[in-house]
Amino acid sequence: MTSPAALPRVTVSANAQGAALPDSFVITARVAAHAGDTAKAAKTLITRYAQLEAAVARLPASVEIGHGPMTNWPDGAKRSNWHAERTMTLTGADLALVGEVANTVAAVPDVALDGPHWRLGPDAAVHAELQGRVVHEARTRAERYAATLGGVLGRLVELRDEGGSHFHMQTASMDSWRGGGPPDVASLDLTPQQVEVHAAVTATWYLVLPE
């Protein structure tokens, strides 16, 4: 009796791409301060960040607010000029709120804005669609190889996900920090942008070949 390890196998890979509208957005606000020593830089940053916190507190409760750590570092070896910085992320599942969030952040003095970034979560239907498509493609190709050899596929040995992403982010028109004045939200295209997604698998089956 032939052991399973000695049976011939066939391994194939398949991948697919697609696109879907996002289910959430992320906007990041950055507050920075500069001073002659670390204490003054930190104090100015705390005051400015508190203004940002007060502004976003008026946003709908559905907007999730994340606070980054405060960083403080000197400019060069002489340590005569210190920089302090802190970021805040605002995430919303209601895409209709993106304009309100962007305008709220932009209205706060000395705040730079990055985004909106459009995001597609792991439960989006497009993921299951693409995963089903690549598995079907992999099996179809394996069956053709088996038929060419005069045999059929045996049982599945292994199905490996090759990094089909479950978290996707795509940036709208403002994709970098803007300083030197308040961000021009009116110039942004806040229309949700389709997010590109992909799925990829590698699968191995036993081959049942004629004697």
Salt bridges, closest charged atoms under 4 A:
GLU53 OE2 - HIS67 ND1 3.92
ASP75 OD2 - HIS83 NE2 3.70
GLU85 OE1 - ARG30 NH1 3.94
ASP110 OD2 - ARG48 NE 3.49
ASP114 OD2 - HIS117 NE2 3.00
GLU129 OE2 - ARG133 NH2 3.37
GLU143 OE2 - ARG139 NE 3.11
GLU158 OE1 - ARG160 NH1 3.13
GLU162 OE2 - ARG160 NE 2.84
